[in-house]
Amino acid sequence: MRIRTRLFASFREAVGQGELSLDAPDGATVGQAVEQLRASYPGLGPAVQQAMLAVNQEYVGPDFRLHDGDELALIPPVSGG
């Protein structure tokens, strides 16, 4: 299945683009898709494990099952003080 992946802030900078197309196996979870992205784009680094995750503009957890045509957004953790 094909997933549209949107990357924000430091993730976009690490990959060099704000949107990717990801081919994932049927029934893949968000967590599996993130691991696939991390393997393909090592510049995402360990911060991707703490990313906020959204599918079709709804926040989800890593166990959420993806479907063909979904949009997965990775939003980096924000620190402040």
TORFI-492638 format. One line per 4 residues: their letters; for each residue x, z negated, y of N, C-alpha, C, O, CB. Coordinates in steps of 0.1 Angstrom, whole numbers, padded with zeros to 4 digits. Atoms other than C-alpha are relative to their C-alpha. Glycine has a CB too. Example, Ala and Ser with C-alpha at 12.3 -4.5 7.8 and 13.67 -1.06 7.14 Angstrom:
BEGIN
AS	0009,0000,-0012,0123,-0078,-0045,0009,0000,0012,0019,-0007,0012,-0010,-0012,0000; -0009,0000,-0011,0137,-0071,-0011,-0008,-0008,0011,-0003,-0009,0022,0004,0014,0005
***
This chain:
BEGIN
MRIR	0008,0000,-0012,0000,0000,0000,0009,0000,0012,0020,-0004,0012,-0010,-0012,0000; -0007,-0001,-0013,0011,0006,0036,-0005,-0010,0010,-0017,-0012,0012,-0001,0014,0006; 0002,0011,-0010,0013,-0023,0061,0006,0004,0013,0018,0008,0013,0004,-0014,-0005; -0006,-0002,-0013,0018,-0018,0098,0005,-0014,0004,-0002,-0023,0005,-0011,0006,0011
TRLF	-0006,0013,-0003,0042,-0045,0109,0004,0000,0015,0011,0010,0019,0012,-0003,-0009; -0004,0001,-0014,0046,-0056,0146,0009,-0011,0001,0007,-0022,-0004,-0013,-0002,0009; -0010,0010,-0002,0076,-0075,0157,0001,-0003,0015,0000,0006,0023,0014,0005,-0005; 0000,0004,-0014,0078,-0095,0189,0013,-0008,0003,0020,-0013,-0005,-0011,-0010,0002
ASFR	-0011,0007,-0006,0106,-0109,0211,0013,0002,-0008,0018,0013,-0009,-0003,-0015,0001; -0014,-0001,0007,0139,-0117,0192,-0001,0008,-0012,0009,0015,-0016,0005,-0014,-0003; 0001,-0008,0013,0126,-0100,0160,0000,0015,0004,0007,0023,-0003,-0014,-0004,-0007; -0001,-0014,-0004,0120,-0068,0179,0014,0004,0004,0018,0015,0001,-0010,0002,0012
EAVG	-0013,-0003,-0004,0154,-0070,0194,0010,0001,-0012,0019,0010,-0012,0005,-0011,0010; -0009,0000,0012,0171,-0077,0160,-0002,0013,-0008,0008,0018,-0013,-0004,-0012,-0009; 0003,-0012,0008,0154,-0046,0144,0002,0012,0009,0005,0023,0003,-0014,-0001,-0005; -0002,-0011,-0009,0156,-0024,0175,-0013,0008,0002,-0013,0019,0008,0010,0010,-0006
QGEL	0013,-0006,-0003,0119,-0015,0175,-0011,-0010,-0002,-0009,-0021,-0009,-0002,0012,-0010; 0011,0009,0001,0086,-0032,0178,-0010,0002,-0011,-0019,-0007,-0013,-0007,0000,0013; 0010,-0003,0010,0067,-0016,0150,0007,0007,-0012,0015,0016,-0010,-0011,0009,0005; -0006,-0005,0012,0076,-0008,0114,-0012,0003,-0010,-0023,-0003,-0009,0010,-0009,-0007
SLDA	0009,-0002,0011,0057,0007,0085,0006,-0006,-0013,0018,-0003,-0016,-0004,0015,-0002; -0005,0006,0012,0061,-0013,0053,-0008,0004,-0012,-0020,0003,-0012,0000,-0016,0002; 0007,-0003,0013,0053,-0001,0018,0002,-0013,-0009,0013,-0016,-0013,0007,0012,-0007; 0001,0012,0009,0043,-0032,-0003,-0008,0003,-0012,-0017,0011,-0012,-0005,-0012,0009
PDGA	0008,-0001,0012,0030,-0035,-0038,-0014,-0005,0002,-0016,-0014,0010,0007,-0007,-0012; 0014,0005,-0001,-0007,-0039,-0043,-0001,-0015,-0003,0006,-0020,-0012,-0009,0008,-0010; 0002,0015,0002,-0017,-0076,-0040,0011,-0008,0006,0011,-0020,0003,-0001,-0002,-0015; -0011,0008,-0006,0014,-0086,-0021,-0005,-0010,0010,-0016,-0008,0017,0010,0010,0007
TVGQ	0004,0010,-0010,0012,-0117,0000,0008,0002,0013,0018,0010,0013,0003,-0014,-0006; -0008,-0001,-0013,0024,-0121,0036,0014,-0005,-0002,0024,0001,0003,-0007,-0009,0011; -0013,0005,0003,0053,-0142,0023,0009,0010,-0007,0021,0011,-0004,-0001,-0013,-0008; -0008,-0011,0007,0064,-0114,0000,0004,0011,0009,0015,0016,0009,-0008,0005,-0012
AVEQ	-0003,-0010,-0010,0062,-0089,0028,0011,-0004,0010,0020,0003,0013,-0013,0004,0008; -0010,0005,-0009,0083,-0111,0051,0013,0000,-0008,0024,0003,-0002,-0004,-0015,0004; -0012,-0001,0008,0109,-0114,0023,0005,0014,-0001,0017,0016,0000,-0002,-0007,-0014; -0004,-0014,0001,0109,-0077,0019,0006,0005,0013,0016,0012,0014,-0012,0009,-0004
LRAS	-0006,-0003,-0014,0115,-0073,0057,0013,-0006,0002,0022,0000,0007,-0010,-0004,0011; -0012,0007,-0002,0142,-0099,0057,0011,0007,-0008,0023,0008,-0003,-0001,-0015,-0005; -0010,-0007,0008,0160,-0080,0029,0004,0013,0006,0016,0017,0005,-0005,0002,-0015; -0002,-0013,-0006,0157,-0047,0047,0007,-0001,0013,0014,0008,0018,-0012,0008,0001
YPGL	-0005,0002,-0013,0166,-0061,0081,0007,-0014,0001,0000,-0023,0006,-0011,0001,0011; -0006,0013,-0001,0191,-0090,0078,0002,-0006,0013,0003,-0018,0015,0014,0001,-0007; -0001,0005,-0013,0193,-0093,0115,-0012,-0009,0004,-0011,-0016,0014,0001,0012,0010; 0012,0009,-0002,0159,-0110,0114,0005,-0015,-0002,-0001,-0024,0005,-0012,0003,-0009
GPAV	-0006,0013,0002,0179,-0140,0102,-0009,-0010,-0006,-0021,-0007,-0009,0005,-0005,0013; 0008,0011,0006,0166,-0174,0090,-0012,-0003,0008,-0022,-0009,0003,0009,-0012,-0002; 0012,0003,-0008,0142,-0177,0119,-0013,0006,-0004,-0023,0001,-0002,0003,0004,0015; 0013,-0007,0005,0118,-0153,0102,-0007,-0009,-0009,-0020,-0008,-0011,0004,0013,-0007
QQAM	0007,0009,0009,0110,-0181,0078,-0009,-0010,0007,-0018,-0016,0002,0011,-0009,-0008; 0009,0008,-0009,0095,-0201,0107,-0009,0007,0009,-0015,0002,0018,0009,-0010,0008; 0008,-0008,-0008,0077,-0172,0122,-0015,-0004,-0001,-0020,-0008,-0011,0002,0015,-0003; 0014,0000,0000,0041,-0174,0132,-0005,0013,-0006,0001,0024,-0002,-0007,-0002,0015
LAVN	0005,-0012,0007,0022,-0149,0110,-0014,0003,0003,-0023,-0006,0003,0003,-0001,-0015; 0014,-0003,-0002,-0009,-0130,0118,-0003,0013,-0007,0005,0022,-0007,-0003,0002,0016; 0004,-0013,0006,-0028,-0103,0099,-0013,0004,0007,-0023,-0004,0008,-0003,-0002,-0016; 0012,-0005,-0008,-0053,-0082,0119,-0004,-0010,0011,-0016,-0012,0013,-0011,0003,-0010
QEYV	0002,0009,-0011,-0049,-0106,0148,-0006,-0014,-0003,-0012,-0020,0006,-0009,0007,0011; 0004,0013,0005,-0058,-0137,0128,0012,-0007,-0006,0019,-0002,-0015,-0012,0000,-0010; -0011,0008,0006,-0032,-0164,0121,-0002,-0003,-0015,-0013,-0007,-0018,0003,-0013,0008; 0001,0002,0014,-0025,-0167,0084,0012,-0007,-0005,0022,-0009,0002,-0002,0013,-0008
GPDF	-0011,0006,0006,-0002,-0185,0060,0007,0010,-0009,0002,0021,-0011,-0004,-0012,-0008; -0008,-0010,0008,0024,-0169,0037,-0007,0004,-0013,-0003,0013,-0020,0013,-0007,-0004; 0007,-0003,0012,0000,-0170,0007,-0012,0010,0002,-0018,0014,-0008,-0005,-0012,-0006; 0011,-0009,-0003,-0025,-0147,0024,0003,0014,-0006,0014,0019,-0005,-0002,0002,0015
RLHD	-0002,-0013,0007,-0030,-0114,0004,-0003,0011,0010,-0013,0011,0017,-0010,0001,-0012; 0001,-0011,-0009,-0025,-0082,0022,-0008,0011,-0007,-0009,0012,-0019,0014,0005,0004; 0008,-0012,0005,-0046,-0050,0019,0006,0012,0007,0011,0011,0018,-0015,-0002,0002; -0005,-0012,-0005,-0037,-0014,0025,-0006,0002,0015,-0018,0000,0017,-0005,0012,-0008
GDEL	0004,-0002,-0014,-0038,-0007,0063,0000,-0012,0009,-0003,-0011,0021,-0014,0006,0000; 0000,0012,-0008,-0035,-0043,0074,0012,0001,0010,0021,0008,0009,0002,-0012,-0009; -0010,0001,-0010,-0015,-0051,0105,0006,-0014,-0001,-0001,-0024,0001,-0005,0003,0015; -0007,0013,0001,0011,-0079,0100,0008,-0002,0013,0017,0007,0016,0008,-0001,-0013
ALIP	-0008,0003,-0011,0026,-0095,0131,0009,-0012,-0002,0004,-0022,-0008,-0009,-0003,0013; -0010,0011,0001,0057,-0117,0131,0004,-0004,0014,0009,0004,0022,0013,0005,-0008; -0002,0006,-0013,0060,-0139,0161,0011,-0011,-0001,0008,-0021,-0008,-0013,-0006,0007; -0011,0010,0002,0093,-0159,0164,-0004,-0013,0005,-0012,-0015,0014,0013,0005,0007
PVSG	0003,0013,-0005,0093,-0196,0168,0005,-0002,0014,0015,0005,0018,0008,-0011,-0009; -0003,0002,-0014,0095,-0208,0204,0005,-0015,0001,-0002,-0024,-0004,-0012,0003,0009; -0004,0014,-0003,0115,-0238,0215,0000,-0002,0015,0002,0007,0023,0014,-0003,-0006; 0001,0003,-0014,0112,-0255,0248,0003,-0014,0002,0006,-0022,-0007,-0013,0004,0006
G	-0003,0014,-0003,0118,-0287,0265,-0004,-0004,0014,-0002,-0015,0018,0015,-0002,-0001
***
